[in-house]
């Protein structure tokens, strides 16, 4: 689970002054944004996922687990792709 913290600009500046904010990597790419790029931006918070109990065939689970950690995330990605593809078809 991700740890999201809300901070005001003053709190961010204070963290920066204390040296708690890591500087940008020297090799990080930079982008020039066109004027007004952020004018109509909206903050969209991710929706929490709903916990469920799901029964799957043993070979299906074994297939995803064999690919290493994160098997539930990959299974969710497959379900998401299925839903998205079928929504476009409607």
N, C-alpha and C positions, 0 to 999 in steps of 0.2 A: 504494500500500500504506500502511496506517496504522501509525503508530509508537506502540505501546503500551508504557508503562513501568510497572513495578510499583514501588510505594513504600510504605514504612511510614508510619504516622501521624506519627511523629517527623520523617521526611524531608519530608513535606508541610508540617508546621509550620515547619521550617527554611526551606523555599523561600518560605513566606509571610512569614517574618521578614525574609528578604533582599529582599523585594519582587518575587519572581519569579512570583507568582500574581496574575493579573488579578482585580480586584474584579468583583463581579456588576454588571451594567448597572443603572442606577437604574430603568429602565422594565421590567425583567424581571418576569414574573408570579411570584407566590408561591402556594403551595398548602399548605393545612393537611392533613396526613396523619393518618388515624385512629390511635389508640393501638394499638400492636402491628403496624403496617403492615409493618415490616421483619423481624418475628420469624422468619418461615420463608423469608426470601429466600435464594436460592442464586446464586452467581456462575456464569454460563454463558458460557464463552469461545467465540467464533465458531470454527467448524470451517474449517480451511484448504481452499481450493478446489483441485481436482485439475487440473493443466494437461493439455490435450488438443490434438490437431490435428483440426479439423473442416472439412470441405468443404461449402460452401453455394453455391447458385446465384448467379451474378453480380448478378442483379437484386435478390435478397434482401439481399445485402451492400450494394449501392448504396442501397437503401431506408433501411437503418439508418444508413449513413454520411451520407446527405443530411440527417439530423436533427442533425448536428453531433457534437462529441466525445462519447465515452462510448458509442459504438455497441455495443461488446462487453458493456457493463453492461446496456444495454437488451435485447440479445439474450438475455442470461442471465435477465433479468426475465420475458421472454416464456416461456422454457422453465420457469422456476420456477412461473409462473401455471398453465401447462399441467399440470405434475406435481401441484400442489396441488389443482387442479380434479378431476383423475382419481383422486387418492387419496380425496377426499371421496365420489366416486361408488362406490368399492369397498365 
